[in-house]
């Protein structure tokens, strides 16, 4: 019985922790440029702005995309 409740509660707790993280800190560092905003050229001379994060070094978390979509869907449905 204890193993069954642990198997049920663990994913719930992890999901709530991730949703809290998405609410408190919606952005994460860009994986392509590692938050440096610029990517070195392949030849090795110079660098260019990261296209993935638009040279901000930050990306919106996947969970925050889902929260924004749900909020927008609810707002549009109740108008």
N, CA, C and O atoms as a DFTB+ gen file, in Angstrom:
316 C
 N C O
     1  1       0.821      -1.196       0.000
     2  2       0.000       0.000       0.000
     3  2       0.866       1.262       0.000
     4  3       0.544       2.247      -0.664
     5  1       1.961       1.219       0.748
     6  2       2.850       2.375       0.809
     7  2       3.537       2.616      -0.534
     8  3       3.713       3.764      -0.942
     9  1       3.921       1.553      -1.214
    10  2       4.570       1.695      -2.518
    11  2       3.602       2.261      -3.553
    12  3       4.002       3.037      -4.421
    13  1       2.344       1.876      -3.464
    14  2       1.347       2.380      -4.411
    15  2       1.122       3.873      -4.207
    16  3       1.037       4.625      -5.178
    17  1       1.023       4.310      -2.943
    18  2       0.830       5.741      -2.719
    19  2       2.065       6.539      -3.097
    20  3       1.948       7.674      -3.559
    21  1       3.251       5.962      -2.908
    22  2       4.474       6.654      -3.321
    23  2       4.536       6.755      -4.838
    24  3       4.998       7.760      -5.378
    25  1       4.072       5.717      -5.526
    26  2       4.074       5.730      -6.988
    27  2       3.083       6.749      -7.538
    28  3       3.274       7.270      -8.637
    29  1       2.036       7.032      -6.787
    30  2       1.048       8.016      -7.226
    31  2       1.485       9.429      -6.856
    32  3       1.340      10.352      -7.658
    33  1       2.014       9.603      -5.660
    34  2       2.360      10.937      -5.185
    35  2       3.631      11.504      -5.814
    36  3       3.735      12.719      -5.984
    37  1       4.580      10.672      -6.158
    38  2       5.846      11.166      -6.701
    39  2       5.661      11.960      -7.996
    40  3       6.186      13.069      -8.085
    41  1       4.941      11.452      -9.005
    42  2       4.749      12.266     -10.216
    43  2       3.944      13.540      -9.956
    44  3       4.183      14.567     -10.590
    45  1       2.998      13.473      -9.029
    46  2       2.202      14.658      -8.711
    47  2       3.079      15.735      -8.092
    48  3       2.983      16.906      -8.461
    49  1       3.927      15.347      -7.160
    50  2       4.817      16.305      -6.504
    51  2       5.809      16.889      -7.507
    52  3       6.061      18.094      -7.498
    53  1       6.370      16.049      -8.365
    54  2       7.315      16.539      -9.365
    55  2       6.653      17.499     -10.351
    56  3       7.256      18.497     -10.745
    57  1       5.425      17.202     -10.746
    58  2       4.698      18.084     -11.654
    59  2       4.413      19.426     -11.001
    60  3       4.576      20.471     -11.631
    61  1       3.990      19.406      -9.748
    62  2       3.722      20.658      -9.038
    63  2       4.996      21.481      -8.863
    64  3       4.956      22.708      -8.957
    65  1       6.114      20.825      -8.613
    66  2       7.387      21.543      -8.491
    67  2       7.763      22.198      -9.819
    68  3       8.227      23.338      -9.839
    69  1       7.565      21.484     -10.927
    70  2       7.907      22.050     -12.233
    71  2       6.978      23.214     -12.581
    72  3       7.434      24.224     -13.116
    73  1       5.687      23.086     -12.285
    74  2       4.758      24.180     -12.558
    75  2       5.092      25.404     -11.717
    76  3       4.971      26.534     -12.189
    77  1       5.510      25.186     -10.480
    78  2       5.932      26.300      -9.635
    79  2       7.175      26.965     -10.217
    80  3       7.272      28.192     -10.236
    81  1       8.116      26.166     -10.686
    82  2       9.316      26.709     -11.318
    83  2       8.954      27.513     -12.564
    84  3       9.524      28.578     -12.800
    85  1       8.020      27.017     -13.353
    86  2       7.603      27.732     -14.557
    87  2       6.921      29.051     -14.210
    88  3       7.015      30.014     -14.971
    89  1       6.245      29.101     -13.084
    90  2       5.573      30.327     -12.666
    91  2       6.575      31.334     -12.107
    92  3       6.506      32.523     -12.419
    93  1       7.509      30.853     -11.278
    94  2       8.465      31.742     -10.619
    95  2       9.570      32.182     -11.578
    96  3       9.945      33.354     -11.600
    97  1      10.083      31.256     -12.357
    98  2      11.205      31.542     -13.258
    99  2      10.854      31.016     -14.653
   100  3      11.270      29.916     -15.015
   101  1      10.092      31.791     -15.444
   102  2       9.586      31.278     -16.714
   103  2      10.648      31.107     -17.799
   104  3      10.420      30.373     -18.760
   105  1      11.789      31.757     -17.671
   106  2      12.821      31.670     -18.699
   107  2      13.986      30.816     -18.229
   108  3      14.293      30.766     -17.038
   109  1      14.632      30.144     -19.178
   110  2      15.848      29.375     -18.907
   111  2      16.891      29.817     -19.918
   112  3      16.572      30.500     -20.891
   113  1      18.136      29.428     -19.686
   114  2      19.178      29.831     -20.626
   115  2      19.023      29.059     -21.933
   116  3      18.561      27.918     -21.952
   117  1      19.412      29.694     -22.994
   118  2      19.344      29.076     -24.318
   119  2      20.377      27.961     -24.399
   120  3      21.529      28.149     -24.009
   121  1      19.967      26.801     -24.905
   122  2      20.896      25.673     -25.006
   123  2      21.860      25.821     -26.170
   124  3      22.961      25.272     -26.140
   125  1      21.458      26.552     -27.184
   126  2      22.330      26.687     -28.355
   127  2      23.535      27.582     -28.062
   128  3      24.662      27.247     -28.427
   129  1      23.298      28.718     -27.407
   130  2      24.401      29.645     -27.135
   131  2      24.829      29.615     -25.671
   132  3      25.724      30.368     -25.286
   133  1      24.225      28.777     -24.854
   134  2      24.520      28.677     -23.419
   135  2      24.350      30.008     -22.700
   136  3      25.059      30.283     -21.732
   137  1      23.421      30.834     -23.161
   138  2      23.156      32.110     -22.520
   139  2      24.162      33.195     -22.864
   140  3      24.120      34.278     -22.280
   141  1      25.067      32.928     -23.801
   142  2      26.111      33.901     -24.157
   143  2      25.657      34.886     -25.228
   144  3      26.351      35.867     -25.497
   145  1      24.515      34.640     -25.835
   146  2      23.884      35.499     -26.836
   147  2      24.552      35.471     -28.202
   148  3      23.964      35.935     -29.179
   149  1      25.744      34.947     -28.291
   150  2      26.452      34.896     -29.560
   151  2      26.994      33.498     -29.781
   152  3      27.321      32.786     -28.832
   153  1      27.087      33.109     -31.064
   154  2      27.576      31.787     -31.439
   155  2      28.796      31.986     -32.331
   156  3      28.733      32.757     -33.288
   157  1      29.900      31.313     -32.040
   158  2      31.066      31.462     -32.915
   159  2      30.802      30.834     -34.283
   160  3      30.088      29.839     -34.400
   161  1      31.388      31.431     -35.298
   162  2      31.256      30.884     -36.648
   163  2      32.001      29.564     -36.737
   164  3      32.913      29.305     -35.952
   165  1      31.616      28.735     -37.688
   166  2      32.263      27.434     -37.845
   167  2      33.710      27.567     -38.295
   168  3      34.550      26.732     -37.959
   169  1      33.992      28.597     -39.040
   170  2      35.348      28.803     -39.532
   171  2      36.258      29.232     -38.383
   172  3      37.465      28.991     -38.426
   173  1      35.697      29.857     -37.370
   174  2      36.488      30.271     -36.221
   175  2      36.745      31.758     -36.168
   176  3      37.306      32.252     -35.190
   177  1      36.350      32.479     -37.194
   178  2      36.565      33.923     -37.220
   179  2      35.250      34.621     -36.901
   180  3      34.277      34.491     -37.643
   181  1      35.222      35.350     -35.815
   182  2      34.046      36.132     -35.465
   183  2      32.917      35.288     -34.911
   184  3      33.076      34.096     -34.648
   185  1      31.781      35.928     -34.741
   186  2      30.599      35.241     -34.232
   187  2      29.363      35.983     -34.722
   188  3      29.459      37.080     -35.273
   189  1      28.208      35.373     -34.514
   190  2      26.954      35.997     -34.912
   191  2      25.931      35.813     -33.800
   192  3      26.097      34.965     -32.923
   193  1      24.865      36.622     -33.847
   194  2      23.815      36.546     -32.832
   195  2      23.086      35.215     -32.921
   196  3      22.911      34.659     -34.005
   197  1      22.668      34.719     -31.780
   198  2      21.920      33.468     -31.721
   199  2      20.516      33.708     -32.270
   200  3      19.807      34.602     -31.807
   201  1      20.118      32.906     -33.256
   202  2      18.785      33.060     -33.841
   203  2      17.717      32.419     -32.981
   204  3      16.561      32.841     -33.013
   205  1      18.082      31.415     -32.219
   206  2      17.103      30.675     -31.439
   207  2      16.520      31.533     -30.313
   208  3      15.322      31.466     -30.037
   209  1      17.370      32.343     -29.663
   210  2      16.892      33.163     -28.544
   211  2      16.852      34.643     -28.903
   212  3      16.614      35.473     -28.027
   213  1      17.076      34.995     -30.156
   214  2      17.123      36.387     -30.624
   215  2      18.140      37.212     -29.852
   216  3      17.898      38.381     -29.552
   217  1      19.269      36.609     -29.532
   218  2      20.397      37.252     -28.852
   219  2      20.020      37.784     -27.469
   220  3      20.562      38.797     -27.027
   221  1      19.095      37.108     -26.787
   222  2      18.779      37.475     -25.409
   223  2      19.446      36.530     -24.428
   224  3      19.671      36.892     -23.273
   225  1      19.764      35.328     -24.871
   226  2      20.356      34.330     -23.989
   227  2      19.322      33.565     -23.186
   228  3      19.676      32.691     -22.394
   229  1      18.037      33.884     -23.380
   230  2      16.957      33.256     -22.613
   231  2      15.927      32.638     -23.544
   232  3      15.686      33.135     -24.645
   233  1      15.324      31.550     -23.087
   234  2      14.236      30.882     -23.808
   235  2      13.095      30.625     -22.838
   236  3      13.326      30.385     -21.652
   237  1      11.874      30.675     -23.332
   238  2      10.713      30.379     -22.512
   239  2      10.630      28.878     -22.280
   240  3      10.779      28.091     -23.215
   241  1      10.393      28.483     -21.037
   242  2      10.311      27.058     -20.708
   243  2       9.108      26.428     -21.404
   244  3       8.115      27.098     -21.686
   245  1       9.215      25.120     -21.676
   246  2       8.139      24.392     -22.339
   247  2       6.867      24.424     -21.488
   248  3       5.770      24.608     -22.017
   249  1       7.009      24.248     -20.197
   250  2       5.851      24.274     -19.305
   251  2       5.172      25.629     -19.293
   252  3       3.951      25.710     -19.156
   253  1       5.945      26.690     -19.433
   254  2       5.362      28.027     -19.465
   255  2       4.587      28.239     -20.758
   256  3       3.566      28.926     -20.765
   257  1       5.067      27.650     -21.857
   258  2       4.304      27.690     -23.110
   259  2       2.925      27.076     -22.892
   260  3       1.920      27.624     -23.345
   261  1       2.876      25.938     -22.199
   262  2       1.609      25.249     -21.943
   263  2       0.713      26.100     -21.046
   264  3      -0.486      26.211     -21.299
   265  1       1.286      26.702     -20.000
   266  2       0.495      27.555     -19.110
   267  2      -0.059      28.767     -19.858
   268  3      -1.219      29.133     -19.670
   269  1       0.755      29.383     -20.695
   270  2       0.286      30.532     -21.475
   271  2      -0.823      30.131     -22.441
   272  3      -1.789      30.872     -22.623
   273  1      -0.685      28.955     -23.063
   274  2      -1.719      28.477     -23.977
   275  2      -3.030      28.233     -23.227
   276  3      -4.098      28.622     -23.699
   277  1      -2.950      27.589     -22.060
   278  2      -4.161      27.312     -21.279
   279  2      -4.815      28.610     -20.815
   280  3      -6.039      28.731     -20.834
   281  1      -4.010      29.570     -20.401
   282  2      -4.546      30.859     -19.959
   283  2      -5.224      31.583     -21.118
   284  3      -6.305      32.146     -20.952
   285  1      -4.587      31.569     -22.297
   286  2      -5.157      32.223     -23.474
   287  2      -6.445      31.536     -23.913
   288  3      -7.411      32.201     -24.284
   289  1      -6.460      30.207     -23.870
   290  2      -7.648      29.450     -24.251
   291  2      -8.810      29.757     -23.312
   292  3      -9.945      29.917     -23.762
   293  1      -8.539      29.841     -22.020
   294  2      -9.590      30.154     -21.048
   295  2     -10.092      31.584     -21.243
   296  3     -11.297      31.836     -21.211
   297  1      -9.160      32.520     -21.446
   298  2      -9.543      33.916     -21.624
   299  2     -10.398      34.093     -22.873
   300  3     -11.404      34.801     -22.839
   301  1     -10.007      33.455     -23.976
   302  2     -10.774      33.587     -25.214
   303  2     -12.121      32.878     -25.127
   304  3     -13.076      33.290     -25.786
   305  1     -12.212      31.827     -24.331
   306  2     -13.462      31.090     -24.202
   307  2     -14.476      31.753     -23.298
   308  3     -15.666      31.447     -23.369
   309  1     -14.017      32.667     -22.441
   310  2     -14.939      33.304     -21.506
   311  2     -15.306      34.714     -21.924
   312  3     -15.990      35.416     -21.179
   313  1     -14.876      35.139     -23.081
   314  2     -15.229      36.486     -23.551
   315  2     -16.549      36.487     -24.247
   316  3     -17.003      37.535     -24.708
